[in-house]
Amino acid sequence: VAAMSPATQRRKIKIGMRVKVCFEFKSNKRGQDGKNIRYYRWCGGGVTRVGPEGKQIRILYDDGTEENTVFPDNEIVVDDNENGNHQVPADAFLPYTLLAKQPAILMAINEAN
């Protein structure tokens, strides 16, 4: 998605896409520098609303919480890998290398079945 402009991302985001959002937490434990240790956690959810021009989206997280947020954002990734399934096509957000490999992957899956 890094190669996709923010304007293109706003045009392509759709209700029903799965996203992962990275949250930063501080631990009570302290590191060698004396500061609280920070850790990060990816939380999955689905897009339930896209605002005008795609500049804001609402995310319903898998734990039931909701959030309205600016889109695109460095902490938000459109991704259904180990994160449920997109309800709408999300090919625009796939890296080109994966798109190029899709027919071969699909053939391998079909041959296995």
N, C-alpha and C positions, 0 to 999 in steps of 0.2 A: 504494500500500500504506500510505501515511502515514495514511489515514483508517481503515484496518483495525486493530483493537485487537490487541495481542500475543496475547491468548487466542484470537482468531479465526484469526490466522495459524498458531498452533500446531495448531488443529483442522484447518486446510485443507492444511497441508503434507503431501505424499505421496511415497512412494518412486517414482522415475521422473521427477520434476520436474527441470528444468534450472535451475541457479543460476549467478549471477556473484558473485564475491567480490572485494572491493577490498583490495589489499595495498599497504602503504606501504613504500617503499624509500628509503634514503639514498644519495646519490651521493658519490663522492670529491671532486667539484667543490664549490667554495664560492661562495656568493652574495655580493652586495655587503655584506651584514651580517656576513660572515665565517663563517656557519654552513653546514654541509653542505646542499646542495640536496636536497629531498625530491621524490620523484615517486611516482605511483600507477599501479598496473596492475590491470586487471580480469582475473581468471582464471575460466574456465568449467569447470563440472563437473556431475555429476548426484547427486541424493540417493539413497543406497543403503540408508539405515537411518533410521528415525524412532523416537526413544526414547519412553518413556512420557509421555503428555500433550503430545508434540511439543516438549518443552523442549530436546532435543538432537537433532542430525541428524549423519549421517556423509555426507561429500561425497567422491566419487571424482572428482578433477580430471582433465582431459583429458591432462595430462602423466603420469598414472599414480599420482600421490601421493594419499594419503587424509588426511582430517582429521575428527575428531569435534569439534563445536562447538555452542555455545549457539544456540538459535533462539527467536525472531527476533533479528537483530542488524543494526545500522545498515550494516554492510559487506556484508550478504548480500541479494541481490535475486533473486527468482524471475523468470527471464526467459530466453526461448529466442531472442531476436532476435540473429541472427548468432552463435548459441551452440548449434547442434544443434537437436534437437526434443524436446519433452516426450514422455514415454512414456505419460503419463496426462493427463487434462484439467486445465488450470491456470487456467481462466476466473476463479476467485475472486481471483487476483492481478493480473488485467488492470485498468488504470484504466477507470473507468466510460465515459469518452469513447471509448475503443477498443471497448468492448463495444457501445456504441450504434451505432458505425459498422460493426461486423462484417457484418451482412447486406448492406450496400451494397458492402463490399469483396468479399465472396464472390460477389455478383451480377456485379461487374466482372470478376472472375477467370473465372467461368463463361462470360460473354459473350466474353471474349478467346479462350477455347478453343473 
